[in-house]
């Protein structure tokens, strides 16, 4: 009992112990906050990266692709067996997109992806990132009447209604320009009549063939092949005059765009075709939202000349594979590489983690370095505890001598200081854990308060494409941080406790 009483007395009466507790508290709270925020960012990044990428990508090194994807899919199915959840063929080529904005054409570089609307949803979460609710349920490259982005106030009118209004305005402008041109021609004809020229006699042997009317594309009733654009391809995110984050749309569903891409062949040539925007894709990953464009697979194969005229066999650039949950991705990758050895097949077979390896490794390295640096804060607090305990041992040498002369064993004296260290670590880490968790829970409100006080933005949604700071609390990580802080505090008290236990009672009583 005397050991607990002395530990509590030292903890309660010494202000330097309070400084050690505060150091441990700040270190633990900082580690909890940093790990939760980094885990939140990492979780969002993994979800969005994996949401568009399938588990395994089987692709050609050549933009011309490889023929007969069905044979390849049959071979993959034989290798994987019941591990396979879905497959889909894909054509992926670089392209240029030309979009008319306020009467001028703007050109953007894009990654053009041709997908099979029936099977692409089996290998990725592509559908859940589309703006129209019906396209989320079942992908279609037909323009909808309206109903895009329900609940989003800043999204402009889109769909067939917008297309008809825009086509009507364009037709009115054309009629106005034609009327101006006709008036100018009439005035020029009146001027030419003032100086008449001799008329030529008609040739009786000349016959005029009747002109066959050509079918004219009517944008008010028809659409080009559909294309789904990443939302950042046709929009700009910025702040308005009131400081609110808004999206300004350069194009929307119902508008037409021109896409230029290379065809297949020994000497690739540019091919251009018009498409109608039928929906927008928003994954909140800026790399994807600012470059991806999706079109029907068969349409791009036809435009690029990827269908053999005689046999009708089409080519693709990749096959995306979805596996059942719990499947070892690396084992599947290795088995496919064994089935398609590189010396025979010029293919690249990678998991989604392999494709995004540098980014994932960078995030993991950053998290590890931050944890090491922040643990040094707790280590500094440990050295403070070590110095404090040595001071206590020196100051309480006579008291230790009295205790040992009264029969207190060396182990008992040692346990007093070890209990003191455990108390410092437990109190500091416990308070730090509570403060850190509260900070994580209310981090967005705290960010707003800091912005209001300082006038500087803490978290810019225009950069990260998140409306709030993402967080994820991992119970195991929190317990590890708390346990580590307590262990450091205990280790810091070991040497002073050993010194106190080794004091001889007679020498301790003589100490001045």
C-alpha positions in Angstrom: 0.0 0.0 0.0 2.9 2.4 0.8 4.1 2.1 -2.7 0.9 3.3 -4.2 0.6 6.1 -1.7 4.1 7.4 -2.4 3.6 7.1 -6.2 0.4 9.2 -6.0 2.0 11.7 -3.7 4.9 12.3 -6.1 2.5 12.5 -9.1 0.3 15.0 -7.4 2.8 17.3 -5.8 5.5 17.8 -8.4 4.9 20.3 -11.2 7.7 18.8 -13.3 5.6 15.6 -13.5 2.8 17.7 -15.0 5.2 18.9 -17.7 6.1 15.2 -18.5 2.4 14.3 -18.6 1.7 17.2 -21.0 4.5 16.1 -23.3 3.2 12.5 -23.5 -0.4 13.9 -24.0 0.6 16.1 -26.9 2.7 13.3 -28.5 -0.1 10.7 -28.3 -2.8 13.2 -29.4 -0.7 14.2 -32.4 -0.1 10.6 -33.4 -3.8 9.7 -33.2 -4.8 12.7 -35.3 -2.1 12.2 -38.0 -2.7 8.5 -38.3 -6.5 9.0 -38.5 -6.2 11.7 -41.2 -3.6 9.8 -43.2 -5.7 6.6 -42.9 -8.7 8.6 -44.2 -6.9 9.9 -47.2 -5.4 6.5 -47.9 -8.8 4.8 -47.6 -10.4 7.3 -50.0 -7.6 6.9 -52.4 -7.7 3.1 -52.4 -11.5 3.1 -52.9 -11.3 5.5 -55.9 -8.3 3.9 -57.5 -9.8 0.4 -57.2 -13.2 1.8 -58.2 -12.1 2.4 -61.7 -9.3 -0.2 -62.0 -10.1 -3.9 -62.1 -8.2 -6.4 -59.9 -5.9 -7.6 -62.8 -5.2 -5.8 -66.1 -4.2 -7.9 -69.1 -3.1 -5.5 -71.8 -1.1 -5.3 -75.0 2.1 -3.2 -75.4 0.8 -2.0 -78.8 -1.9 0.6 -79.4 -3.1 -1.7 -82.2 -4.1 -4.2 -79.5 -4.4 -8.0 -79.9 -7.0 -9.9 -82.0 -9.7 -12.3 -80.8 -10.3 -11.2 -77.2 -12.8 -14.0 -76.8 -10.1 -16.7 -77.2 -7.9 -14.9 -74.6 -10.9 -14.7 -72.2 -11.5 -18.4 -72.6 -7.9 -19.1 -71.8 -8.0 -16.8 -68.7 -11.2 -18.5 -67.6 -9.5 -21.9 -67.8 -6.6 -20.7 -65.7 -8.6 -18.9 -63.0 -11.6 -21.2 -62.7 -13.9 -20.3 -59.8 -11.7 -17.4 -58.7 -13.0 -15.3 -61.6 -15.9 -12.9 -60.9 -16.0 -11.1 -64.2 -14.1 -10.0 -67.4 -14.5 -7.3 -70.0 -12.6 -6.2 -73.1 -11.4 -2.6 -73.4 -9.8 -0.3 -75.9 -7.7 2.4 -74.4 -6.0 5.1 -76.7 -4.8 8.6 -76.2 -6.9 11.3 -78.0 -7.6 14.9 -78.4 -11.0 16.4 -77.6 -12.3 19.7 -79.2 -15.1 21.4 -77.4 -16.9 24.6 -78.5 -17.1 27.1 -75.7 -18.6 30.6 -76.4 -18.1 30.3 -80.1 -14.4 29.2 -79.8 -13.0 25.7 -79.9 -10.9 24.5 -76.9 -8.7 21.4 -77.2 -8.0 19.0 -74.4 -5.8 15.8 -74.2 -7.8 12.9 -72.9 -7.5 9.1 -72.4 -10.2 7.6 -74.6 -11.6 4.3 -73.2 -14.0 2.1 -75.2 -16.0 -0.2 -72.9 -18.6 -2.9 -73.3 -21.7 -1.6 -71.6 -22.9 -5.1 -70.8 -19.8 -6.4 -68.9 -17.9 -3.3 -67.8 -19.9 -2.9 -64.6 -18.8 -6.5 -63.6 -15.2 -5.4 -63.1 -15.3 -1.9 -61.7 -17.5 0.6 -59.7 -17.7 2.8 -62.8 -21.5 3.1 -62.7 -21.7 4.6 -59.3 -19.7 7.6 -60.3 -22.1 8.7 -63.1 -24.3 11.7 -62.5 -27.6 10.3 -63.9 -29.4 7.9 -61.5 -30.6 5.6 -64.4 -27.1 5.3 -65.8 -25.9 4.2 -62.3 -28.4 1.4 -62.5 -27.8 0.4 -66.1 -25.2 2.0 -68.3 -26.5 3.4 -71.6 -24.9 5.7 -74.2 -28.2 7.4 -75.1 -28.9 10.9 -74.0 -31.5 11.2 -71.3 -34.3 13.8 -71.3 -33.2 15.4 -68.1 -32.6 14.5 -64.4 -28.9 14.8 -64.2 -27.1 15.3 -60.9 -30.3 15.4 -58.7 -29.8 17.5 -55.5 -26.9 19.4 -57.0 -27.9 23.0 -57.1 -25.1 24.4 -59.3 -25.5 21.8 -62.1 -26.9 23.4 -65.3 -29.9 22.1 -67.3 -28.8 19.1 -69.3 -30.1 16.4 -71.6 -32.5 16.5 -74.5 -34.1 19.7 -73.2 -30.8 21.6 -73.2 -29.9 20.1 -76.6 -33.1 21.3 -78.2 -32.8 24.7 -76.8 -29.1 25.0 -77.9 -30.0 23.7 -81.3 -32.8 26.1 -81.7 -30.6 29.1 -80.8 -27.9 27.9 -83.2 -30.5 27.5 -86.0 -31.8 31.0 -85.3 -28.3 32.4 -85.5 -27.7 30.5 -88.8 -31.0 31.9 -90.3 -30.0 35.4 -89.2 -26.6 35.0 -90.8 -28.2 33.6 -94.0 -30.6 36.6 -94.1 -27.7 39.0 -93.8 -25.8 37.2 -96.6 -28.9 37.2 -98.8 -29.4 40.9 -98.3 -25.7 41.5 -99.2 -26.1 39.4 -102.3 -29.2 41.2 -103.3 -27.5 44.6 -103.0 -24.6 43.3 -105.0 -27.0 42.0 -107.7 -28.8 45.3 -107.9 -25.4 47.0 -108.4 -24.5 44.6 -111.2 -27.9 45.3 -113.0 -26.8 48.9 -113.4 -24.1 47.7 -115.9 -25.8 44.8 -117.8 -23.8 42.2 -119.6 -24.9 40.3 -122.8 -26.9 37.2 -121.8 -26.0 33.8 -123.0 -28.5 31.7 -124.9 -29.5 28.5 -123.2 -28.1 25.2 -124.6 -31.1 23.1 -125.8 -28.9 19.9 -125.6 -28.0 20.4 -122.0 -30.1 18.4 -119.6 -30.1 19.0 -115.8 -30.3 15.9 -113.6 -32.6 16.1 -110.6 -30.7 16.7 -107.3 -31.4 14.0 -104.7 -31.9 15.5 -101.3 -29.3 14.4 -98.7 -30.2 13.4 -95.2 -29.4 16.2 -92.9 -28.4 15.6 -89.3 -30.9 17.3 -87.1 -29.5 17.9 -83.6 -32.9 18.7 -82.2 -34.0 15.1 -82.9 -30.8 13.1 -83.3 -27.6 12.5 -81.4 -24.1 11.4 -82.3 -22.6 8.3 -80.6 -22.5 8.8 -76.9 -19.5 9.8 -74.8 -19.1 10.0 -71.1 -16.6 12.6 -70.0 -14.7 13.0 -66.7 -16.3 16.0 -65.0 -13.1 18.0 -64.8 -12.6 17.6 -68.6 -15.5 19.9 -69.2 -15.6 22.0 -66.0 -13.5 24.2 -63.8 -13.7 24.2 -60.0 -13.1 27.6 -58.5 -14.5 30.0 -55.9 -17.1 32.6 -56.7 -17.1 36.2 -55.4 -18.7 35.1 -52.2 -15.9 32.6 -51.6 -18.0 29.5 -52.2 -16.6 26.6 -54.2 -18.4 26.1 -57.5 -18.1 24.2 -60.7 -18.2 26.2 -63.9 -19.2 23.9 -66.8 -17.7 24.3 -70.3 -19.8 21.4 -71.6 -22.7 19.4 -70.3 -24.8 16.4 -71.4 -26.5 17.3 -74.7 -23.5 19.1 -76.2 -21.5 17.7 -79.1 -17.7 17.3 -79.0 -15.1 16.3 -81.6 -12.6 13.6 -80.7 -9.4 13.0 -82.7 -7.5 9.7 -82.2 -5.0 7.4 -84.2 -6.2 4.5 -86.3 -4.4 1.2 -86.5 -1.8 0.3 -89.1 1.8 0.6 -89.8 1.6 4.4 -90.2 -1.2 5.6 -87.9 -3.3 8.4 -89.2 -5.6 10.7 -87.2 -9.3 9.9 -87.3 -11.9 12.4 -86.1 -15.5 11.8 -85.2 -18.3 13.7 -83.4 -19.8 12.5 -80.2 -22.6 13.7 -78.0 -22.0 14.0 -74.2 -24.5 11.7 -72.5 -23.3 11.8 -68.9 -20.4 12.9 -66.7 -18.1 10.8 -64.6 -17.0 12.0 -61.1 -14.8 9.8 -59.1 -13.2 12.7 -57.1 -9.8 11.5 -58.3 -8.5 14.5 -60.2 -6.2 12.3 -62.4 -9.2 10.4 -63.7 -11.8 13.1 -63.7 -9.6 15.4 -65.8 -8.6 12.9 -68.5 -11.0 10.0 -68.8 -13.6 9.7 -71.6 -15.7 6.6 -72.2 -17.3 5.6 -75.5 -19.0 2.4 -76.8 -16.5 -0.4 -77.6 -17.9 -1.4 -81.0 -18.0 2.2 -82.2 -14.3 2.9 -81.5 -13.3 -0.4 -82.9 -15.0 0.4 -86.1 -13.6 4.0 -86.3 -10.0 2.8 -85.7 -10.2 -0.1 -88.1 -9.8 -2.7 -85.4 -12.3 -5.1 -87.0 -10.9 -7.5 -89.6 -13.1 -7.0 -92.8 -13.0 -10.6 -93.9 -13.4 -12.5 -90.7 -15.1 -9.9 -88.6 -12.7 -10.6 -85.7 -12.2 -7.5 -83.5 -9.1 -6.4 -81.6 -8.8 -4.8 -78.1 -6.0 -3.3 -76.2 -6.7 -4.9 -72.8 -8.9 -7.3 -70.8 -9.8 -6.2 -67.3 -10.4 -9.0 -64.8 -12.4 -9.0 -61.5 -11.7 -11.6 -58.9 -13.7 -12.9 -56.1 -13.1 -11.4 -52.6 -10.2 -12.9 -50.8 -8.3 -14.1 -53.9 -4.5 -13.6 -53.8 -3.9 -11.1 -56.6 -0.2 -11.8 -56.9 -0.8 -15.6 -57.3 -3.3 -14.9 -60.0 -1.0 -12.5 -61.8 1.9 -15.1 -61.7 -0.3 -17.9 -63.0 -1.5 -15.7 -65.9 2.1 -14.8 -66.7 3.0 -18.5 -66.8 0.1 -19.1 -69.2 1.1 -16.2 -71.4 4.9 -16.1 -71.2 6.4 -12.8 -72.5 8.7 -14.6 -75.0 5.5 -15.7 -76.9 2.9 -13.1 -76.0 3.7 -9.3 -75.9 1.4 -8.7 -73.1 1.7 -6.9 -69.7 -0.2 -8.5 -66.8 -0.4 -6.4 -63.7 -2.5 -6.1 -60.6 -4.1 -2.7 -59.8 -1.6 -2.3 -57.0 1.2 -2.8 -59.4 -0.2 -0.1 -61.7 -0.5 2.3 -58.9 2.6 1.1 -57.0 4.6 4.4 -56.9 1.6 6.4 -55.6 0.7 3.8 -52.9 4.3 3.4 -51.9 4.7 7.2 -51.5 1.7 7.4 -49.2 2.9 4.5 -47.1 6.4 5.9 -46.9 5.0 9.3 -45.8 2.9 7.7 -43.1 5.8 5.7 -41.8 8.1 8.7 -41.6 5.5 10.8 -39.9 5.0 8.1 -37.3 8.7 7.9 -36.6 9.1 11.6 -36.3 6.1 11.9 -34.0 7.2 9.1 -31.8 10.4 11.1 -31.2 8.2 13.6 -29.4 7.1 10.9 -27.0 10.8 9.8 -26.7 11.7 13.4 -25.8 9.0 13.2 -23.1 10.6 9.9 -22.0 14.0 11.6 -21.5 12.2 14.3 -19.5 10.7 11.6 -17.2 14.2 10.0 -16.9 15.7 13.4 -15.7 12.8 14.0 -13.4 13.2 10.6 -11.7 16.9 11.0 -11.2 16.2 14.3 -9.5 13.6 12.7 -7.3 16.0 9.9 -6.4 18.7 12.5 -5.4 16.2 14.6 -3.4 14.6 11.6 -1.7 17.8 9.8 -0.8 17.2 10.2 3.0 13.6 9.1 2.6 14.7 6.0 0.7 17.2 5.3 3.4 14.4 5.5 6.1 12.2 3.2 4.1 14.9 0.6 3.6 15.9 0.8 7.3 12.3 0.2 8.3 12.4 -3.0 6.2 11.3 -2.0 2.8 12.9 -4.4 0.3 14.9 -3.1 -2.7 12.1 -4.5 -5.0 9.6 -2.5 -3.2 11.6 0.7 -3.5 12.1 0.0 -7.2 8.4 -0.6 -7.7 7.6 2.9 -6.3 9.4 4.5 -9.2 8.2 2.0 -11.8 4.7 2.7 -10.6 5.4 6.4 -10.9 6.5 5.9 -14.5 3.4 3.8 -15.3 1.2 6.4 -13.8 2.8 9.2 -15.8 2.5 7.2 -19.0 -1.1 6.0 -18.4 -2.4 9.5 -17.5 -0.6 11.2 -20.3 -1.5 8.7 -23.0 -5.1 8.4 -21.8 -5.7 12.1 -21.9 -3.8 12.3 -25.2 -6.0 9.6 -26.7 -9.2 11.3 -25.6 -8.1 14.7 -27.0 -6.9 13.1 -30.2 -10.1 11.2 -30.8 -12.2 14.4 -30.1 -10.0 16.4 -32.5 -10.5 13.7 -35.2 -14.3 13.7 -34.7 -14.6 17.4 -34.9 -11.7 18.1 -37.3 -13.8 19.8 -40.0 -15.4 22.1 -37.5 -12.0 22.9 -36.0 -10.7 23.6 -39.5 -13.6 26.0 -40.1 -12.8 27.8 -36.8 -9.1 28.1 -37.7 -10.0 29.5 -41.1 -12.3 32.1 -39.4 -9.7 33.1 -36.9 -6.7 33.3 -39.2 -8.4 34.1 -42.5 -6.3 31.4 -44.3 -7.8 28.3 -45.8 -6.8 25.1 -44.1 -8.3 22.6 -46.5 -8.9 23.6 -50.1 -11.6 21.5 -51.8 -10.5 22.8 -55.3 -7.2 21.0 -54.8 -8.3 17.7 -53.2 -11.8 17.4 -54.6 -13.0 16.5 -51.1 -15.6 18.7 -49.5 -14.4 17.6 -46.0 -11.2 16.3 -44.5 -11.5 12.5 -44.6 -10.6 10.6 -41.5 -10.6 6.9 -40.4 -10.1 5.8 -36.8 -8.3 2.5 -36.5 -8.7 1.0 -33.1 -5.6 -1.1 -33.3 -3.5 1.9 -34.2 -4.8 3.9 -31.3 -4.1 1.1 -28.9 -0.6 0.7 -30.3 0.1 4.4 -29.8 -1.1 4.4 -26.2 0.8 1.2 -25.4 3.9 2.6 -27.0 3.7 5.8 -24.9 3.3 3.8 -21.7 6.2 1.5 -22.5 8.5 4.6 -23.2 7.5 6.1 -19.8 8.2 2.8 -18.0 11.6 2.4 -19.7 12.5 5.9 -18.8 11.9 5.1 -15.1 13.9 1.8 -15.0 17.4 3.3 -14.5 16.3 5.7 -11.7 14.4 2.9 -10.0 17.4 0.6 -10.2 19.6 3.3 -8.7 17.1 3.9 -5.9 16.9 0.1 -5.2 20.7 -0.2 -4.9 21.1 2.6 -2.3 22.5 1.3 1.0 20.4 2.4 4.0 23.3 3.7 6.1 24.8 5.7 3.2 21.3 7.0 2.3 20.8 8.2 5.9 24.1 10.0 5.9 23.4 11.8 2.6 23.2 15.6 2.8 
